[in-house]
Amino acid sequence: MKVDIIIHGGHMLTMEGKGVGYIEDGAVAIRHNRIEAVGTSKEIMENHTAERYIDAAGKLIMPGLIDAHIHTGLSIFRGVAQDMSDWMQKGLWPFQKHLRPEEAVKGSMVNIIEGIRAGTTTFCDYDGRMDLIVDNYKQIGARARVAEMVNEIPANLGDLPVGELYPFNPSIGEEKLNRNLTLYDNHHNVEDGRISVILGPHGPDMMSLELLGEIKDHAERLDTQMHMHVAQGDREIDQMVKRYGKRSIEFLDEHGFLDERLIAVHLTEATQAETERVARSGAGMVYCAGSIGIIDGLVPPVQQFLDAGGSACLGSDQAPGNNSNNMFNEMKFAAILNKVKYEDSRVFNATQSLRMATIEAAKVMGLGDETGSLKPGKKADIILIDLTAPTFFPVLTKPIRNIVPNLVYSARGDEVETVIIDGKVVMEDRKILTIDEQLKISEAQSAAEDIAARAEPDILKADSDILKMVREDLL
């Protein structure tokens, strides 16, 4: 059979089955935007011919990574809110209130570039003005499952004293919900299905029960998912108890939000009983190890969630909290932090981490039939990784195979050489082919400097820990 591309001669991880689906001399045939066949190089080369052959000798062939929770529009604030208390109110809000939509779009593109260069092929982007940001994914050629972040919070939230009950503005909520619905109407399953849209309630503390209910009704009407922060911090729990006299998970369960449509992000403050309650409901969980580790110094109960029978995956979250939107970083952090938490080196092994950034992420995000593993009929989202890089040395296959441990615990992401998304080569020899990387980065840098200049009075007023470090010449 004639196909478009055959990748052959490499070590291969299909991520099919219960483990990683390793094939020592593997090959994959791509026809149009889908995988036609997967097997040994001998099998594929005997039964297929191609317009183009890619020799993967000395390389690893595997599915592209999936970032299940990312706010790319916030990347323009990377590094401004670390090592501090009141991260959101004193760190992020003084900058964010001055962010213009066109600036968020510029920052978003740099974040997407960063992800692709580290092997991310699917971005589950959840941010404001997604109606504008979505065009970045069309330009660069990445797969995206996007949602407008819907809340009723006024722009001056950061001016409120920490701990005061948030005011809700229904007109803001309706405007953002309408943007999410219009996003769905205009962009769901466009680009031959490469772009898809779900709903994005910000969190149970960020809007009224009436608006939450309206979003739930639309999710049922559209038969789609809801991407939502749940129990993401003590701030959220404090708001929920003050407003409703209930913690987040009890509140959501009481009102019918805990089901298979819900993608619950973080669960940082969930008790064991609450964690098990969400897992049993059929909702999925996204664990953002780096972000919550840096912002809160905590390890969310992801292992408890899995032990209770839930499905969970990994996300990188946002650059002002995590600094790094790199799924290699997340896989390593997720494994190490849980080993430390449980004081057991066997907990959260490398295979579990890798599955949570590939096939398990696809399942949680409703993309399991499309991506996450190398299987005939799935979309051709494939990365090639240089196994001759020092970080993979030595490569052993007998009697121990060490490629997966080295991938999770040693690799940094810059070993990714080639990225194929939807059957198209988006990056080759470490160069993104679809856009001018340096131009996009330069444009975003200028925008970031402009925001910092406009925000200076509010930054000084917030008097954050990080500002004090600057004044003391510690940064």
C-alpha positions in Angstrom: 0.0 0.0 0.0 1.2 3.5 -0.8 1.4 6.0 2.1 2.7 9.4 2.6 5.4 8.9 5.2 7.1 5.8 6.7 9.2 6.3 9.9 11.3 3.3 10.4 14.3 1.8 12.2 13.8 3.3 15.6 13.0 2.2 19.1 9.3 2.7 19.4 6.8 3.2 22.3 3.2 2.8 21.0 1.6 3.3 24.5 -0.8 0.5 23.6 -1.6 -2.1 26.2 -1.1 -1.8 29.9 2.5 -0.5 29.6 4.4 1.4 26.9 4.1 -1.0 24.0 7.8 -1.2 23.2 9.0 -2.4 19.8 12.8 -2.5 19.4 13.0 -1.9 15.6 9.7 -0.2 15.1 8.0 1.6 12.2 4.9 3.6 11.6 3.1 4.3 8.3 1.2 7.6 7.9 -1.5 8.2 5.2 -2.9 11.7 5.1 -3.4 12.7 8.7 -3.8 9.2 10.2 -1.7 6.3 11.2 -2.1 3.5 8.6 0.0 0.8 10.2 2.3 0.2 13.2 4.8 -2.7 13.6 8.3 -3.8 13.1 10.3 -2.1 10.4 10.4 -5.4 8.4 6.6 -5.7 8.5 5.9 -2.1 7.5 8.6 -1.9 4.8 7.4 -5.2 3.2 3.8 -4.1 3.0 4.0 -0.3 2.3 5.8 2.2 0.1 5.9 5.9 0.8 6.4 9.3 -0.7 8.9 10.0 2.1 11.0 7.8 4.4 12.3 9.0 7.7 15.2 6.9 9.1 14.8 6.8 12.9 18.0 4.9 13.7 19.3 6.1 17.0 15.9 7.7 17.8 12.8 7.0 19.8 9.4 7.0 18.0 6.5 7.7 20.3 3.1 9.6 20.5 3.3 13.3 20.9 2.8 14.5 24.5 -0.5 16.0 25.7 -0.6 19.0 28.1 -4.0 18.5 29.7 -4.2 21.9 31.4 -2.4 25.0 30.2 -3.2 28.7 30.2 -1.0 29.9 27.3 -2.3 33.5 27.5 -0.6 33.9 30.8 2.9 33.0 29.6 3.7 36.6 29.1 4.0 36.9 33.0 6.5 34.1 33.4 8.7 34.5 36.4 6.9 37.4 38.1 5.2 35.5 40.9 7.5 32.8 42.4 8.7 32.2 45.9 5.9 34.3 47.5 2.7 34.1 49.4 -0.7 35.3 48.0 0.5 34.3 44.5 -2.7 35.3 42.7 -3.7 38.5 44.5 -0.2 40.0 45.0 1.8 38.4 42.2 -0.4 37.8 39.2 -3.3 40.2 39.4 -1.2 43.5 39.4 0.1 42.4 36.0 -3.0 40.7 34.6 -5.3 43.7 35.1 -3.2 45.5 32.5 -3.2 42.7 30.0 -4.7 43.5 26.6 -6.1 40.7 24.5 -3.7 41.2 21.6 -0.8 40.9 24.1 -2.1 37.7 25.6 -2.2 36.3 22.0 1.4 37.2 21.5 2.5 35.6 24.7 0.4 32.5 24.0 2.2 31.8 20.7 5.6 31.7 22.6 4.1 29.2 25.0 3.0 27.0 22.2 6.4 27.2 20.6 7.9 26.2 23.9 5.6 23.2 24.1 6.1 22.0 20.6 9.9 22.2 20.9 9.6 19.9 24.0 7.3 17.4 22.2 3.8 18.6 23.1 1.5 18.0 20.2 -1.9 18.5 22.0 -2.6 21.6 24.1 -5.7 21.6 26.3 -5.8 25.4 26.5 -8.1 27.1 29.0 -7.9 30.9 29.1 -9.6 34.2 28.5 -10.1 35.4 24.9 -9.7 32.0 23.5 -11.5 33.3 20.5 -8.3 35.1 19.6 -5.7 32.6 20.9 -7.2 29.8 18.9 -5.8 31.3 15.7 -2.3 30.6 17.1 -3.0 26.9 16.9 -4.3 27.2 13.3 -1.1 29.0 12.3 1.4 26.8 14.0 -0.4 23.5 13.3 -0.7 22.1 16.8 -3.7 20.0 18.1 -5.8 22.0 20.6 -8.8 21.3 22.8 -9.7 24.7 23.9 -12.1 26.4 26.4 -12.9 30.0 27.3 -12.4 30.5 31.0 -15.8 31.6 32.3 -16.2 33.5 35.5 -18.1 36.5 37.0 -15.1 38.2 38.5 -14.4 41.9 37.9 -11.0 43.1 36.7 -10.2 44.7 40.0 -10.2 41.5 42.1 -6.6 42.1 43.1 -7.6 45.3 44.9 -9.8 43.4 47.4 -8.2 42.5 50.8 -7.1 38.9 50.9 -9.9 36.8 52.2 -12.8 39.1 51.4 -15.7 37.5 49.6 -15.5 38.0 45.8 -18.1 40.2 44.2 -19.9 38.6 41.2 -20.9 40.5 38.1 -23.5 38.6 36.1 -22.9 40.6 32.9 -19.2 39.5 32.9 -20.3 35.9 33.3 -22.8 36.1 30.4 -20.3 37.8 28.1 -17.6 35.1 28.8 -20.1 32.2 28.5 -21.3 33.6 25.2 -17.7 33.7 24.0 -17.3 30.1 24.9 -20.5 29.1 23.1 -19.5 31.2 20.0 -16.0 29.6 20.2 -17.8 26.2 20.0 -20.0 27.2 17.1 -17.1 28.7 15.1 -14.1 26.4 15.9 -15.3 23.0 17.2 -13.8 20.3 14.9 -12.3 22.7 12.5 -8.9 22.1 10.7 -10.1 18.6 10.0 -10.8 18.0 13.7 -7.4 19.3 14.9 -9.1 22.1 16.9 -11.9 21.1 19.3 -13.8 23.1 21.9 -15.2 22.3 25.3 -16.7 24.4 28.1 -14.5 26.2 30.7 -16.1 27.2 34.0 -13.3 28.8 36.0 -14.1 27.3 39.4 -17.1 27.0 41.8 -15.8 30.0 43.7 -15.6 32.2 40.6 -19.2 32.4 39.6 -22.8 32.0 40.9 -24.6 28.7 41.1 -27.0 30.1 38.5 -24.2 30.5 35.9 -22.6 27.2 36.8 -26.0 25.6 36.2 -26.3 27.3 32.9 -22.9 26.0 31.8 -23.9 22.5 32.9 -27.1 22.7 30.8 -25.0 23.7 27.7 -22.6 20.9 28.3 -25.4 18.4 28.3 -27.0 20.0 25.2 -23.7 19.9 23.3 -22.7 16.5 24.8 -19.3 17.9 25.8 -16.9 18.2 28.8 -16.3 20.9 31.4 -12.7 21.9 32.2 -12.8 23.4 35.7 -10.5 24.1 38.6 -11.8 22.2 41.7 -10.5 22.6 45.2 -7.5 24.3 43.8 -6.4 26.1 47.0 -7.3 27.2 50.4 -8.5 30.5 48.9 -11.2 28.6 47.0 -12.3 26.6 50.0 -12.5 29.7 52.1 -14.7 31.4 49.5 -17.0 28.4 49.2 -17.5 28.0 52.9 -18.2 31.8 53.4 -20.7 31.8 50.5 -22.4 28.5 50.7 -21.4 26.9 54.0 -19.9 24.0 52.1 -16.6 22.9 50.7 -16.2 22.8 46.9 -16.6 19.0 46.3 -19.7 18.6 48.5 -21.2 21.6 46.8 -20.5 20.3 43.3 -21.8 16.9 44.1 -25.0 18.2 45.7 -25.8 20.2 42.5 -25.0 17.4 40.1 -21.6 18.4 38.7 -19.6 15.3 39.6 -19.9 13.1 36.6 -18.0 12.0 33.5 -18.3 15.4 31.9 -16.2 17.0 34.5 -12.4 17.4 34.2 -11.4 18.4 37.7 -8.1 20.3 37.8 -5.8 20.2 40.8 -7.9 18.9 43.8 -5.1 20.4 45.9 -7.2 20.9 49.0 -9.4 17.8 48.6 -9.5 15.5 51.6 -9.1 11.7 51.0 -12.9 11.2 51.2 -13.5 14.1 48.8 -10.8 12.7 46.4 -12.4 9.3 46.4 -15.9 10.9 45.9 -14.7 12.6 42.7 -12.9 9.5 41.4 -16.0 7.4 41.9 -18.2 9.9 40.1 -16.4 9.2 36.8 -14.9 12.7 36.6 -11.3 12.9 35.4 -8.4 14.7 37.2 -5.5 16.8 35.9 -2.5 16.9 38.1 -0.1 19.9 37.6 2.9 18.9 39.7 5.2 21.8 38.9 2.7 24.5 39.3 1.2 23.4 42.6 4.6 22.4 43.9 5.9 25.9 43.3 2.9 28.0 44.2 1.7 26.0 47.2 4.5 23.7 48.2 1.9 20.8 48.1 1.4 17.5 46.3 -2.3 17.1 45.3 -3.9 13.7 46.0 -3.4 12.2 42.5 -2.3 8.8 43.7 -5.3 8.6 46.0 -7.5 9.5 43.1 -5.9 6.7 41.0 -6.1 4.2 43.8 -9.9 5.0 44.1 -10.3 4.0 40.5 -10.2 7.4 38.8 -8.6 8.4 35.6 -5.9 11.1 35.9 -3.3 12.9 33.7 -0.7 15.6 33.7 -0.8 19.3 32.8 1.8 22.2 33.1 -0.7 24.9 34.1 0.6 28.5 33.7 4.0 30.1 33.3 3.7 32.6 36.1 3.2 29.8 38.6 5.2 26.9 37.0 7.7 28.8 34.9 8.0 25.7 32.6 5.4 24.5 30.2 7.3 21.4 29.3 5.8 17.9 29.8 9.2 16.3 30.4 9.4 18.5 33.4 5.9 17.5 34.6 6.5 13.8 34.2 9.7 14.0 36.3 8.1 16.3 39.0 5.0 14.2 39.2 7.0 11.0 39.9 9.6 12.5 42.3 7.2 14.5 44.4 4.9 11.5 45.0 7.9 9.3 45.9 8.8 11.9 48.5 5.2 12.3 49.7 4.8 8.5 50.2 8.5 7.9 51.2 8.5 5.0 48.7 10.6 4.9 45.6 8.2 2.4 43.9 5.3 4.9 43.9 4.4 6.7 40.7 6.9 4.9 38.4 8.2 6.2 35.1 5.7 4.2 33.1 2.8 5.7 35.0 4.1 9.3 34.4 4.6 8.7 30.7 1.1 7.2 30.3 -0.4 10.2 32.1 1.2 12.5 29.5 0.1 10.4 26.6 -2.7 7.8 26.4 -4.3 8.5 29.9 -4.3 12.3 29.1 -6.1 11.5 25.8 -8.7 9.5 27.6 -9.4 12.1 30.3 -9.7 14.9 27.8 -12.1 13.0 25.6 -9.5 12.4 22.8 -8.8 8.7 23.5 -10.1 7.6 20.1 -8.0 10.2 18.3 -4.5 10.5 19.8 -2.3 9.4 22.8 -1.0 6.2 21.3 0.4 4.8 18.0 -2.5 2.7 16.6 -3.9 2.3 13.1 -6.8 4.8 12.6 -5.6 7.4 15.1 -4.4 10.8 14.1 -0.7 10.9 13.3 0.7 12.9 16.2 4.3 11.6 16.5 7.6 12.8 17.9 11.1 11.6 17.3 13.6 11.9 20.1 17.4 11.7 19.8 18.6 8.7 21.8 22.2 9.7 21.2 21.9 12.7 23.4 23.9 12.5 26.6 20.7 12.5 28.7 19.8 9.1 27.3 23.2 7.5 27.7 23.5 4.5 27.9 20.7 3.0 25.8 20.1 -0.5 27.0 17.5 -3.1 25.9 18.7 -6.3 27.5 18.4 -7.6 30.2 17.0 -4.2 31.4 15.3 -1.6 29.2 16.2 1.8 30.4 14.7 4.1 27.8 11.5 5.0 29.7 13.3 5.8 33.0 15.7 7.9 31.1 12.9 9.6 29.2 11.1 10.6 32.5 14.0 11.2 34.9 16.8 12.4 32.7 15.5 13.9 29.5 14.8 17.7 29.3 12.8 18.0 26.1 15.5 19.5 23.9 16.2 15.9 22.7 13.0 16.1 20.6 14.1 16.5 17.0 11.0 16.0 14.9 7.3 16.7 15.6 4.5 15.5 13.4 1.0 16.7 14.1 -2.0 15.5 12.1 0.3 13.9 9.6 2.2 17.1 8.9 5.8 17.8 9.8 5.6 20.8 12.1 9.2 20.7 13.5 12.2 19.1 11.8 15.8 19.1 13.0 14.6 21.3 15.9 13.3 24.0 13.6 9.5 24.8 13.6 8.5 25.0 9.9 5.1 26.7 10.1 6.0 30.1 11.7 8.9 32.5 12.2 9.9 31.6 15.8 12.2 34.5 16.5 9.7 37.1 15.1 7.0 35.7 17.4 9.3 35.7 20.4 10.5 39.3 19.7 6.9 40.6 19.4 5.9 39.0 22.7 9.0 40.4 24.5 8.0 43.9 23.5 4.5 43.3 24.7 5.7 42.0 28.1 7.8 45.1 28.6 4.9 47.4 27.8 2.7 45.6 30.3 5.3 45.8 33.0 5.6 49.6 32.5 1.8 50.1 32.7 1.5 47.8 35.7 4.3 49.3 37.8 2.0 51.4 40.2 -0.1 48.3 41.0 3.0 46.1 41.4 4.5 48.6 43.9 1.1 48.9 45.7 0.9 45.1 46.1 4.3 45.0 47.8 4.7 41.3 47.2 7.4 39.0 48.6 9.1 39.0 45.2 9.2 42.8 45.0 10.9 42.9 48.5 13.5 40.4 47.2 14.2 42.8 44.3 14.5 45.7 46.7 17.0 43.7 48.8 19.0 42.9 45.7 18.2 39.2 46.1 17.0 38.8 42.5 
